[in-house]
Amino acid sequence: LALLPPSARSCCFGVGPTRDQQPTRLYTAREGSKGRSRPQGRRVLPIERTRGSEILFGVAPCSMALSQARRDLFRLFLKQSVGPQRLVSSELVLQAAARGVPVLHVGRRELDELCGGRVHQGVCLEATPLRYKRMEEDEGSDGESTNRQLLWLVLEQIQDPMNLGALLRSAYFLGVDRVVTSRRNSCPLTPTVSKASSGAMEVFDVYSTDDLRSFLKAKAAEGWEVVGTVSQSETVENVPVISCLEFRWNKPIILVIGSEGDGLSLETQLLCHQMLLIPSGRTLHPGIESLNVSVATGILLHSICSQKLRKGKGLGRLLARCHHDVNCAAVSDPAEGARAPDLLISRKPDAVFGVSRVLPLQQQG
């Protein structure tokens, strides 16, 4: 080794270059640059925020917030854009102008800094936070009646903002009348929730209650049916468990969804009249026996809401369910309230359409 040059010896022993040997540069300064090092990128200056404000991010949440009057709005931050995104920005500018909200055009790094590196789609909005509405503040405002179909979604200790946002998005889309959360150990209404809800949080009131069990007891006493949820492997003492496909919606109901990890607490389960499960499509491997809470809730809500009686459609759904082994059945449309039968269903199939004939009541002998 003594015969080897110093650089070769250093490689053999794992030692760096000697003092008189400088490492080779991976790039060279351009001519005229006076030997300056490669620029490190421009420094992002922090943007001062209005005290008590938060930053919404994403096109849908910001657009929905601008279209509503539920928040105080301070500034709209937009990234300079071209192509289709420029049209979106122009629409947001018009919305902001209608609300008197100043518009600031900033770079991507400023937007990244404002929203903590989340996916902002080139849009951020500074605004006051949204809060849960207390049940006590709005009790009975919907004019609820046991004569009409109502569906409330109750969430017990949902803590993941992405799950909460997805739940709100499904509830809004499928026609849930109200969402109520337990105040304790539940996720607040954050910008992340609004983004995950695709802006539904901005147009859909969300309520909370300090005492979930007392709330459920009170609604049950008013004639509401309280329905819980379980996985296939669970059983609940003295509470019947049925498939969501077998459930029939014939009174106002409250669907109660439990937390991501533990599901419904035992105390809440014992307040339920029935428990719903989602049948699987195969034999499940141990450890993969459940669905994400937002996915499961979407399936349950769709199963229930598909039974909703809408004007002009409710009677058709009832007729579709009628069995042909009866001679004649009197039918009224529940969507119109309880009254005398409108139609009689004949047992004899129609020769053309192959279905039971529906005859007006006055034509029956």
Buried (B, 14 or more C-beta within 10 A) or exposed (E): EEEEEEEEBBEEEEEEEEEEEEEEEEEEEEEEEEEEEEEEEEEEEEBEEEEEBBBBBBBBBBBBBBBBEBBEBBBBBBBEBEEEBEEBBEEBBEBBEEEEBEBEEBEEBBBBBBBEEBEBBBBBBBBBBBEBBEBEEEEEEEEBEEEBBBBBBBBBBBEBBBBBBBBBBBBBBBEBBBBBBBBEEBBBBBBBBBBBBBBBBBBBEBBBBEEBBEBBEBBBEEEBBBBBBBBEEBEBEEBEBEEBEEBEBEEBBBBBBBBBEEBBBEEBBBBBBBBBBBEEEEEEEEEEEBBEBBBBBBBBBEBBBEBBBEEEEBBEBBBEEBEEEEEEBEBBBBBEEEEEEBBBBBBEEEEEEEEBBBEEEEEEE
